[in-house]
Amino acid sequence: MDQPTIRDVRAILTSPGEGSLQKRLIVVKVETSEPGLYGLGCATFTQRHSAVRVVVDEFLRPLLMGRDPQRIEDLWQTLHVNAYWRSGPVMNNALSGVDMALWDLKGKLAGLPVYQLLGGKCREGAAVYRHADGAEPEEVEANVRRFMEQGLRYIRAQMGGYGGRGSDAPRPEGALPGAYFDPERHARSVVRLFDHLRATIGEDVELLHDVHERLVPIEAVRLAKALEPHRLFFLEDVLPPEQIEWFRLIRQQCTTPLAMGELFVNANEWKPLLEGRLIDFIRCHISAIGGLTPARKLATVCEHFGIRTAWHGPGDVSPVGHAANVHLDVSSLNFGVQEWAGFSELEQEMFPGCPEIRGAYAYPNDRPGLGIDVDEKLAAKYPCPEGVLDWTQTRTPDGTPAYP
Ligand code: MG
């Protein structure tokens, strides 16, 4: 085979749900001069999907045409700095789509799965955590038990979704519409929930909770401290990225393990937390930081600081992105746990080769590259809906806009 060169790059958009604004998936396909040799990468930024497409198709594609797809490190840096201003979720997701596709391609050229390129497995499967929710502690308990019966060891417990069960507190006259929640009531309800779960279920399951940055900083400190006796596996996104200095206060108060980074988009956000040993798990959204290339570097740095990985794995990551997560999970010594949303039958049909979950673990498949494909004809039947997101229009009881 002659040295392949990049022949085409394009974004594939699809929404394999029922017109859900929250399932607008973006996958980048990098095709080469070698017939049938291509790579796929995840560029999913559900909330601004078409902006990512513009960056891929109008800015990255012309830069990449005719280049050697095997120079991943070179191309990542070239694309990263080409706009002069860099980083941010739109540009990083576009970059990730290309980056993961290049890793996929390199695996196909080598005849090896990506986890082999990353150093090989140091475990056979990646332990996952699933989400249990409910309106009352008893309902959450029932859902936790259901996952335990399926063999899961790690379960995230929420009551009423992020920020708790909304707010029925009185609003000022003329208050604007929005997704209202009550931070103080939420914080109190979380303690009540975990009191109940530990009293009824005991210690034989690892429990997690996601605050989703819904608390003011001092409430976050108080919640982490109040949950300490319940030995959480971790407390997730207890503060927004804008308030990371408060992590030091939480550390001084308690030993509740902390997971942070879902919203991070550049190294300046995680460096102080690593240097200060202020978190226990890094949980970036791999495509939002620019793909596998920066994520494997971040994982390695975290290893030296005694911090484990818990990459973001919600429903609005494409199956290609989930595959990349699992390849990195099984080959990172300091892997902690993998968030797992699961795939619908339609997604599995649209993306042949989805990583599989059996019992408590997710497994990459052993095909070369990321081991996953996309049925473009099927994807085209599910165009992304246009519309305005409601759930991120969050407000606290007096009507103030808040972090979602
Ligand atoms: Mg989260």
Boltz pocket constraint, residues with backbone or C-beta under 6 A from the ligand:
constraints:
  - pocket:
      binder: B
      contacts: [[A, 210], [A, 212], [A, 236], [A, 237], [A, 262]]
      max_distance: 6.0
